[in-house]
Amino acid sequence: MDNGRKIIYVVSNSHWDREWVYPFEETRILLIQFMDELLDLLDTDPDFHSFTMDSQTLCVEDYLELRPEKRATIEKHVKSGKLIIGPWYSLPEEYIVNGESLVRNLVVGHRVAQSLGGVSKIG
C-alpha cells in the first residue's frame, strides 16, 4: 500500500571548471579552499554520507600539487566511498573531440582514480 510518502535523494557533488569564468590560477585558489573544507567535513561529520567530485580526477591532482600532505586523507575517503572520483581525467567536450580522445581521457582518469583508491563507474 502506497502511503504517499516520497523518498528524496540528495547527491552532493561539484561541477568544477578548471578554467572558465576565472583563469586557472584564481580557480586553483578556490579549489584549495573548497577541498580543504570538504576534507574537513568528511573527517568530522559522520552524517555526511559522500561527495561526488564532478566525475573527474584532474582537480584532485591540481589540489595534491599544492597539498601533497593530504594524499592519505583523500585515499582514505576514496577507499571508503565517501569521496567519489573519476572515471574521467577531465570533463570532455564530447561533441568537439574524436572517439580516441574520449577513450584516452577515460584510461588516464581510471589510472589516476585507482592510484587514489578507486574509480567511479558512473559519470
ZAKE-653031 format. One record per residue: residue number from 1; residue in three letters; chain; x, y, z of N, C-alpha, C in turn. Coordinates in nm, 4 decimals. Example, Ala and Ser with C-alpha at 12.3 -4.5 7.8 and 13.67 -1.06 7.14 Angstrom:
// ZAKE-653031
+-------+------+-------+----------+----------+----------+----------+----------+----------+----------+----------+----------+
! milum ! loti ! kekol !    neast !   nnorth !      nup !   caeast !  canorth !     caup !    ceast !   cnorth !      cup !
+-------+------+-------+----------+----------+----------+----------+----------+----------+----------+----------+----------+
!     1 !  ala !     A !   1.3190 !  -0.5690 !   0.7800 !   1.2300 !  -0.4500 !   0.7800 !   1.3200 !  -0.3300 !   0.7800 !
!     2 !  ser !     A !   1.2850 !  -0.2250 !   0.7080 !   1.3670 !  -0.1060 !   0.7140 !   1.2900 !   0.0030 !   0.7870 !
+-------+------+-------+----------+----------+----------+----------+----------+----------+----------+----------+----------+
//
This chain:
// ZAKE-653031
+-------+------+-------+----------+----------+----------+----------+----------+----------+----------+----------+----------+
! milum ! loti ! kekol !    neast !   nnorth !      nup !   caeast !  canorth !     caup !    ceast !   cnorth !      cup !
+-------+------+-------+----------+----------+----------+----------+----------+----------+----------+----------+----------+
!     1 !  met !     A !   0.0836 !  -0.1175 !   0.0000 !   0.0000 !   0.0000 !   0.0000 !   0.0889 !   0.1250 !   0.0000 !
!     2 !  asp !     A !   0.0609 !   0.2149 !  -0.0886 !   0.1364 !   0.3403 !  -0.1002 !   0.0828 !   0.4402 !   0.0017 !
!     3 !  asn !     A !   0.1699 !   0.4806 !   0.0935 !   0.1268 !   0.5761 !   0.1957 !   0.1459 !   0.7209 !   0.1515 !
!     4 !  gly !     A !   0.1856 !   0.7420 !   0.0272 !   0.2015 !   0.8760 !  -0.0264 !   0.3332 !   0.9425 !   0.0064 !
!     5 !  arg !     A !   0.4167 !   0.8742 !   0.0813 !   0.5464 !   0.9320 !   0.1168 !   0.6417 !   0.9204 !  -0.0015 !
!     6 !  lys !     A !   0.7200 !   1.0205 !  -0.0175 !   0.8193 !   1.0233 !  -0.1250 !   0.9581 !   1.0113 !  -0.0646 !
!     7 !  ile !     A !   1.0462 !   0.9473 !  -0.1364 !   1.1865 !   0.9392 !  -0.0966 !   1.2639 !   1.0361 !  -0.1842 !
!     8 !  ile !     A !   1.3419 !   1.1205 !  -0.1212 !   1.4238 !   1.2176 !  -0.1932 !   1.5697 !   1.1852 !  -0.1668 !
!     9 !  tyr !     A !   1.6473 !   1.1770 !  -0.2726 !   1.7902 !   1.1523 !  -0.2610 !   1.8648 !   1.2810 !  -0.2930 !
!    10 !  val !     A !   1.9578 !   1.3163 !  -0.2080 !   2.0420 !   1.4330 !  -0.2305 !   2.1814 !   1.3827 !  -0.2635 !
!    11 !  val !     A !   2.2324 !   1.4216 !  -0.3792 !   2.3661 !   1.3811 !  -0.4216 !   2.4556 !   1.5039 !  -0.4137 !
!    12 !  ser !     A !   2.5449 !   1.5030 !  -0.3166 !   2.6388 !   1.6148 !  -0.3025 !   2.7469 !   1.6003 !  -0.4078 !
!    13 !  asn !     A !   2.7610 !   1.7020 !  -0.4894 !   2.8601 !   1.6941 !  -0.5965 !   2.9045 !   1.8336 !  -0.6379 !
!    14 !  ser !     A !   3.0041 !   1.8350 !  -0.7224 !   3.0545 !   1.9616 !  -0.7744 !   3.0482 !   1.9603 !  -0.9263 !
!    15 !  his !     A !   3.0512 !   2.0772 !  -0.9823 !   3.0801 !   2.0930 !  -1.1246 !   3.1990 !   2.1876 !  -1.1282 !
!    16 !  trp !     A !   3.3159 !   2.1320 !  -1.1554 !   3.4385 !   2.2104 !  -1.1433 !   3.4963 !   2.2405 !  -1.2801 !
!    17 !  asp !     A !   3.4911 !   2.3669 !  -1.3182 !   3.5553 !   2.4121 !  -1.4412 !   3.6926 !   2.4661 !  -1.4053 !
!    18 !  arg !     A !   3.7936 !   2.3986 !  -1.4528 !   3.9314 !   2.4379 !  -1.4217 !   3.9611 !   2.5788 !  -1.4728 !
!    19 !  glu !     A !   3.9152 !   2.6073 !  -1.5905 !   3.9294 !   2.7407 !  -1.6500 !   3.7999 !   2.7696 !  -1.7242 !
!    20 !  trp !     A !   3.7261 !   2.8637 !  -1.6766 !   3.6048 !   2.9022 !  -1.7465 !   3.5768 !   3.0487 !  -1.7168 !
!    21 !  val !     A !   3.5247 !   3.0759 !  -1.6001 !   3.4958 !   3.2139 !  -1.5624 !   3.6232 !   3.2858 !  -1.5202 !
!    22 !  tyr !     A !   3.7098 !   3.2125 !  -1.4484 !   3.8337 !   3.2704 !  -1.3964 !   3.9541 !   3.1993 !  -1.4568 !
!    23 !  pro !     A !   4.0693 !   3.2638 !  -1.4583 !   4.1910 !   3.1946 !  -1.5018 !   4.2254 !   3.0816 !  -1.4041 !
!    24 !  phe !     A !   4.3032 !   2.9860 !  -1.4523 !   4.3395 !   2.8688 !  -1.3724 !   4.3970 !   2.9070 !  -1.2364 !
!    25 !  glu !     A !   4.4831 !   3.0062 !  -1.2319 !   4.5483 !   3.0437 !  -1.1065 !   4.4460 !   3.0874 !  -1.0010 !
!    26 !  glu !     A !   4.3428 !   3.1584 !  -1.0427 !   4.2388 !   3.2012 !  -0.9489 !   4.1487 !   3.0845 !  -0.9103 !
!    27 !  thr !     A !   4.1143 !   3.0033 !  -1.0081 !   4.0298 !   2.8878 !  -0.9810 !   4.0998 !   2.7915 !  -0.8860 !
!    28 !  arg !     A !   4.2293 !   2.7781 !  -0.9002 !   4.3050 !   2.6871 !  -0.8144 !   4.2981 !   2.7310 !  -0.6678 !
!    29 !  ile !     A !   4.3011 !   2.8594 !  -0.6424 !   4.2873 !   2.9089 !  -0.5049 !   4.1510 !   2.8682 !  -0.4482 !
!    30 !  leu !     A !   4.0469 !   2.8831 !  -0.5294 !   3.9131 !   2.8413 !  -0.4869 !   3.9077 !   2.6906 !  -0.4643 !
!    31 !  leu !     A !   3.9763 !   2.6152 !  -0.5497 !   3.9801 !   2.4698 !  -0.5352 !   4.0444 !   2.4298 !  -0.4026 !
!    32 !  ile !     A !   4.1547 !   2.4924 !  -0.3673 !   4.2230 !   2.4608 !  -0.2419 !   4.1299 !   2.4873 !  -0.1238 !
!    33 !  gln !     A !   4.0645 !   2.6024 !  -0.1243 !   3.9714 !   2.6354 !  -0.0154 !   3.8571 !   2.5342 !  -0.0093 !
!    34 !  phe !     A !   3.8021 !   2.5024 !  -0.1254 !   3.6911 !   2.4080 !  -0.1325 !   3.7324 !   2.2702 !  -0.0814 !
!    35 !  met !     A !   3.8442 !   2.2184 !  -0.1326 !   3.8881 !   2.0838 !  -0.0940 !   3.9254 !   2.0765 !   0.0537 !
!    36 !  asp !     A !   3.9899 !   2.1794 !   0.1064 !   4.0220 !   2.1811 !   0.2495 !   3.8943 !   2.1686 !   0.3328 !
!    37 !  glu !     A !   3.7920 !   2.2452 !   0.2963 !   3.6650 !   2.2400 !   0.3695 !   3.5948 !   2.1060 !   0.3507 !
!    38 !  leu !     A !   3.5978 !   2.0531 !   0.2282 !   3.5343 !   1.9242 !   0.2018 !   3.6003 !   1.8131 !   0.2828 !
!    39 !  leu !     A !   3.7322 !   1.8059 !   0.2811 !   3.8015 !   1.7001 !   0.3551 !   3.7766 !   1.7132 !   0.5049 !
!    40 !  asp !     A !   3.7704 !   1.8359 !   0.5541 !   3.7382 !   1.8568 !   0.6952 !   3.5977 !   1.8054 !   0.7259 !
!    41 !  leu !     A !   3.5027 !   1.8340 !   0.6380 !   3.3658 !   1.7864 !   0.6555 !   3.3607 !   1.6339 !   0.6545 !
!    42 !  leu !     A !   3.4292 !   1.5712 !   0.5597 !   3.4306 !   1.4251 !   0.5523 !   3.4952 !   1.3637 !   0.6763 !
!    43 !  asp !     A !   3.5922 !   1.4329 !   0.7333 !   3.6600 !   1.3836 !   0.8537 !   3.5761 !   1.3997 !   0.9805 !
!    44 !  thr !     A !   3.4938 !   1.5029 !   0.9856 !   3.4305 !   1.5377 !   1.1131 !   3.2803 !   1.5117 !   1.1215 !
!    45 !  asp !     A !   3.2121 !   1.4968 !   1.0095 !   3.0664 !   1.4809 !   1.0143 !   3.0259 !   1.3402 !   0.9706 !
!    46 !  pro !     A !   2.9957 !   1.2523 !   1.0654 !   2.9596 !   1.1151 !   1.0289 !   2.8276 !   1.1057 !   0.9521 !
!    47 !  asp !     A !   2.7454 !   1.2103 !   0.9581 !   2.6181 !   1.2094 !   0.8859 !   2.6314 !   1.2528 !   0.7401 !
!    48 !  phe !     A !   2.7482 !   1.3053 !   0.7046 !   2.7714 !   1.3448 !   0.5650 !   2.8167 !   1.2199 !   0.4905 !
!    49 !  his !     A !   2.7277 !   1.1656 !   0.4088 !   2.7483 !   1.0329 !   0.3508 !   2.8592 !   1.0279 !   0.2472 !
!    50 !  ser !     A !   2.8517 !   1.1139 !   0.1458 !   2.9523 !   1.1070 !   0.0391 !   2.9477 !   1.2336 !  -0.0456 !
!    51 !  phe !     A !   3.0520 !   1.2479 !  -0.1265 !   3.0619 !   1.3615 !  -0.2176 !   3.1180 !   1.3119 !  -0.3500 !
!    52 !  thr !     A !   3.0542 !   1.3505 !  -0.4605 !   3.0994 !   1.3121 !  -0.5937 !   3.1771 !   1.4273 !  -0.6547 !
!    53 !  met !     A !   3.3018 !   1.3984 !  -0.6906 !   3.3936 !   1.5018 !  -0.7385 !   3.3816 !   1.5201 !  -0.8892 !
!    54 !  asp !     A !   3.2644 !   1.5582 !  -0.9370 !   3.2453 !   1.6030 !  -1.0744 !   3.2899 !   1.5040 !  -1.1813 !
!    55 !  ser !     A !   3.2994 !   1.3769 !  -1.1470 !   3.3334 !   1.2711 !  -1.2438 !   3.4711 !   1.2865 !  -1.3056 !
!    56 !  gln !     A !   3.5572 !   1.3637 !  -1.2423 !   3.6904 !   1.3835 !  -1.2988 !   3.7974 !   1.3721 !  -1.1903 !
!    57 !  thr !     A !   3.9218 !   1.3548 !  -1.2335 !   4.0333 !   1.3400 !  -1.1395 !   4.1347 !   1.4534 !  -1.1487 !
!    58 !  leu !     A !   4.1313 !   1.5311 !  -1.2545 !   4.2296 !   1.6380 !  -1.2728 !   4.2267 !   1.7380 !  -1.1575 !
!    59 !  cys !     A !   4.1081 !   1.7715 !  -1.1095 !   4.1000 !   1.8678 !  -0.9994 !   4.1630 !   1.8118 !  -0.8721 !
!    60 !  val !     A !   4.1563 !   1.6816 !  -0.8520 !   4.2215 !   1.6211 !  -0.7355 !   4.3730 !   1.6285 !  -0.7515 !
!    61 !  glu !     A !   4.4220 !   1.6043 !  -0.8725 !   4.5659 !   1.6203 !  -0.8979 !   4.6102 !   1.7648 !  -0.8747 !
!    62 !  asp !     A !   4.5313 !   1.8599 !  -0.9219 !   4.5638 !   2.0015 !  -0.9004 !   4.5733 !   2.0315 !  -0.7508 !
!    63 !  tyr !     A !   4.4806 !   1.9796 !  -0.6746 !   4.4812 !   2.0009 !  -0.5299 !   4.6057 !   1.9396 !  -0.4660 !
!    64 !  leu !     A !   4.6375 !   1.8169 !  -0.5037 !   4.7512 !   1.7477 !  -0.4422 !   4.8854 !   1.8086 !  -0.4806 !
!    65 !  glu !     A !   4.8909 !   1.8801 !  -0.5913 !   5.0153 !   1.9503 !  -0.6255 !   5.0519 !   2.0521 !  -0.5181 !
!    66 !  leu !     A !   4.9508 !   2.1165 !  -0.4606 !   4.9757 !   2.2174 !  -0.3577 !   4.9554 !   2.1648 !  -0.2156 !
!    67 !  arg !     A !   4.8869 !   2.0524 !  -0.2022 !   4.8623 !   1.9937 !  -0.0703 !   4.8985 !   1.8445 !  -0.0715 !
!    68 !  pro !     A !   5.0241 !   1.8105 !  -0.1028 !   5.0613 !   1.6680 !  -0.1104 !   5.0420 !   1.5945 !   0.0221 !
!    69 !  glu !     A !   5.0451 !   1.6660 !   0.1320 !   5.0270 !   1.6032 !   0.2630 !   4.8841 !   1.5518 !   0.2833 !
!    70 !  lys !     A !   4.7919 !   1.5886 !   0.1955 !   4.6520 !   1.5454 !   0.2055 !   4.6239 !   1.4167 !   0.1273 !
!    71 !  arg !     A !   4.7252 !   1.3614 !   0.0623 !   4.7041 !   1.2418 !  -0.0201 !   4.6446 !   1.1264 !   0.0610 !
!    72 !  ala !     A !   4.6992 !   1.0990 !   0.1780 !   4.6488 !   0.9878 !   0.2596 !   4.5026 !   1.0104 !   0.2989 !
!    73 !  thr !     A !   4.4670 !   1.1342 !   0.3273 !   4.3283 !   1.1657 !   0.3625 !   4.2366 !   1.1413 !   0.2433 !
!    74 !  ile !     A !   4.2793 !   1.1845 !   0.1262 !   4.1995 !   1.1613 !   0.0056 !   4.1870 !   1.0118 !  -0.0206 !
!    75 !  glu !     A !   4.2963 !   0.9385 !  -0.0128 !   4.2922 !   0.7936 !  -0.0347 !   4.1962 !   0.7262 !   0.0630 !
!    76 !  lys !     A !   4.2002 !   0.7668 !   0.1887 !   4.1108 !   0.7094 !   0.2903 !   3.9646 !   0.7294 !   0.2503 !
!    77 !  his !     A !   3.9300 !   0.8498 !   0.2089 !   3.7904 !   0.8791 !   0.1754 !   3.7484 !   0.8160 !   0.0426 !
!    78 !  val !     A !   3.8399 !   0.8060 !  -0.0528 !   3.8073 !   0.7382 !  -0.1788 !   3.7835 !   0.5896 !  -0.1517 !
!    79 !  lys !     A !   3.8722 !   0.5268 !  -0.0761 !   3.8583 !   0.3831 !  -0.0462 !   3.7309 !   0.3530 !   0.0316 !
!    80 !  ser !     A !   3.6907 !   0.4446 !   0.1184 !   3.5698 !   0.4227 !   0.1988 !   3.4416 !   0.4531 !   0.1210 !
!    81 !  gly !     A !   3.4554 !   0.5159 !   0.0036 !   3.3385 !   0.5527 !  -0.0755 !   3.2796 !   0.6877 !  -0.0386 !
!    82 !  lys !     A !   3.3435 !   0.7594 !   0.0519 !   3.2928 !   0.8917 !   0.0906 !   3.3295 !   0.9995 !  -0.0107 !
!    83 !  leu !     A !   3.4400 !   0.9802 !  -0.0818 !   3.4815 !   1.0728 !  -0.1875 !   3.4859 !   0.9935 !  -0.3174 !
!    84 !  ile !     A !   3.4013 !   1.0299 !  -0.4115 !   3.3858 !   0.9550 !  -0.5363 !   3.4530 !   1.0347 !  -0.6475 !
!    85 !  ile !     A !   3.5526 !   0.9726 !  -0.7113 !   3.6288 !   1.0414 !  -0.8167 !   3.6302 !   0.9578 !  -0.9439 !
!    86 !  gly !     A !   3.6551 !   1.0263 !  -1.0572 !   3.6591 !   0.9596 !  -1.1864 !   3.5180 !   0.9397 !  -1.2387 !
!    87 !  pro !     A !   3.5058 !   0.8760 !  -1.3521 !   3.6046 !   0.7995 !  -1.4271 !   3.6876 !   0.8823 !  -1.5251 !
!    88 !  trp !     A !   3.6514 !   1.0078 !  -1.5479 !   3.7217 !   1.0904 !  -1.6457 !   3.8459 !   1.1538 !  -1.5850 !
!    89 !  tyr !     A !   3.9427 !   1.1881 !  -1.6692 !   4.0556 !   1.2691 !  -1.6247 !   4.0113 !   1.4150 !  -1.6186 !
!    90 !  ser !     A !   3.9556 !   1.4638 !  -1.7280 !   3.8940 !   1.5965 !  -1.7296 !   3.7595 !   1.5827 !  -1.7994 !
!    91 !  leu !     A !   3.6697 !   1.6716 !  -1.7678 !   3.5379 !   1.6621 !  -1.8299 !   3.5495 !   1.6882 !  -1.9790 !
!    92 !  pro !     A !   3.5037 !   1.5926 !  -2.0605 !   3.5223 !   1.6065 !  -2.2051 !   3.4175 !   1.6968 !  -2.2689 !
!    93 !  glu !     A !   3.4581 !   1.7561 !  -2.3758 !   3.3648 !   1.8243 !  -2.4652 !   3.3318 !   1.7223 !  -2.5743 !
!    94 !  glu !     A !   3.2365 !   1.6355 !  -2.5445 !   3.2140 !   1.5179 !  -2.6287 !   3.1750 !   1.5480 !  -2.7726 !
!    95 !  tyr !     A !   3.1325 !   1.6687 !  -2.8018 !   3.0915 !   1.6999 !  -2.9384 !   3.2028 !   1.7606 !  -3.0231 !
!    96 !  ile !     A !   3.3169 !   1.7921 !  -2.9610 !   3.4241 !   1.8527 !  -3.0402 !   3.5530 !   1.7711 !  -3.0396 !
!    97 !  val !     A !   3.5515 !   1.6554 !  -2.9753 !   3.6698 !   1.5689 !  -2.9778 !   3.6322 !   1.4375 !  -3.0442 !
!    98 !  asn !     A !   3.7352 !   1.3639 !  -3.0870 !   3.7041 !   1.2361 !  -3.1509 !   3.6978 !   1.1243 !  -3.0472 !
!    99 !  gly !     A !   3.6539 !   1.0081 !  -3.0904 !   3.6360 !   0.8941 !  -3.0015 !   3.7626 !   0.8522 !  -2.9303 !
!   100 !  glu !     A !   3.8751 !   0.8566 !  -3.0016 !   4.0028 !   0.8187 !  -2.9409 !   4.0359 !   0.9090 !  -2.8224 !
!   101 !  ser !     A !   4.0081 !   1.0367 !  -2.8330 !   4.0319 !   1.1297 !  -2.7220 !   3.9480 !   1.0931 !  -2.6000 !
!   102 !  leu !     A !   3.8233 !   1.0555 !  -2.6239 !   3.7368 !   1.0160 !  -2.5129 !   3.7898 !   0.8912 !  -2.4434 !
!   103 !  val !     A !   3.8326 !   0.7935 !  -2.5223 !   3.8858 !   0.6694 !  -2.4648 !   4.0112 !   0.6979 !  -2.3832 !
!   104 !  arg !     A !   4.1017 !   0.7754 !  -2.4379 !   4.2258 !   0.8071 !  -2.3650 !   4.1968 !   0.8870 !  -2.2376 !
!   105 !  asn !     A !   4.1016 !   0.9763 !  -2.2434 !   4.0612 !   1.0528 !  -2.1261 !   4.0123 !   0.9575 !  -2.0161 !
!   106 !  leu !     A !   3.9323 !   0.8591 !  -2.0535 !   3.8846 !   0.7603 !  -1.9565 !   3.9986 !   0.6754 !  -1.9016 !
!   107 !  val !     A !   4.0897 !   0.6325 !  -1.9874 !   4.2024 !   0.5495 !  -1.9432 !   4.2855 !   0.6244 !  -1.8394 !
!   108 !  val !     A !   4.3203 !   0.7482 !  -1.8690 !   4.4006 !   0.8273 !  -1.7747 !   4.3211 !   0.8522 !  -1.6464 !
!   109 !  gly !     A !   4.1953 !   0.8856 !  -1.6598 !   4.1116 !   0.9083 !  -1.5420 !   4.1042 !   0.7864 !  -1.4522 !
!   110 !  his !     A !   4.0905 !   0.6690 !  -1.5131 !   4.0874 !   0.5447 !  -1.4353 !   4.2191 !   0.5229 !  -1.3626 !
!   111 !  arg !     A !   4.3293 !   0.5461 !  -1.4306 !   4.4609 !   0.5267 !  -1.3673 !   4.4786 !   0.6175 !  -1.2465 !
!   112 !  val !     A !   4.4460 !   0.7437 !  -1.2634 !   4.4620 !   0.8392 !  -1.1528 !   4.3702 !   0.8006 !  -1.0365 !
!   113 !  ala !     A !   4.2438 !   0.7727 !  -1.0662 !   4.1489 !   0.7380 !  -0.9599 !   4.1910 !   0.6101 !  -0.8880 !
!   114 !  gln !     A !   4.2337 !   0.5090 !  -0.9632 !   4.2784 !   0.3841 !  -0.8999 !   4.3977 !   0.4094 !  -0.8095 !
!   115 !  ser !     A !   4.4882 !   0.4974 !  -0.8503 !   4.6059 !   0.5260 !  -0.7678 !   4.5676 !   0.5960 !  -0.6371 !
!   116 !  leu !     A !   4.4482 !   0.6531 !  -0.6338 !   4.3999 !   0.7212 !  -0.5133 !   4.2991 !   0.6374 !  -0.4354 !
!   117 !  gly !     A !   4.2732 !   0.5159 !  -0.4823 !   4.1886 !   0.4275 !  -0.4035 !   4.0659 !   0.3708 !  -0.4699 !
!   118 !  gly !     A !   4.0292 !   0.4179 !  -0.5877 !   3.9130 !   0.3610 !  -0.6550 !   3.8542 !   0.4566 !  -0.7564 !
!   119 !  val !     A !   3.7847 !   0.3992 !  -0.8528 !   3.7287 !   0.4796 !  -0.9616 !   3.5777 !   0.4604 !  -0.9687 !
!   120 !  ser !     A !   3.5072 !   0.5691 !  -0.9860 !   3.3635 !   0.5619 !  -1.0067 !   3.3370 !   0.5049 !  -1.1454 !
!   121 !  lys !     A !   3.2387 !   0.4204 !  -1.1556 !   3.1996 !   0.3658 !  -1.2858 !   3.0792 !   0.4405 !  -1.3420 !
!   122 !  ile !     A !   3.0440 !   0.5492 !  -1.2761 !   2.9326 !   0.6328 !  -1.3203 !   2.9874 !   0.7712 !  -1.3498 !
!   123 !  gly !     A !   2.9484 !   0.8300 !  -1.4602 !   2.9932 !   0.9655 !  -1.4879 !   3.0221 !   0.9819 !  -1.6301 !
+-------+------+-------+----------+----------+----------+----------+----------+----------+----------+----------+----------+
//
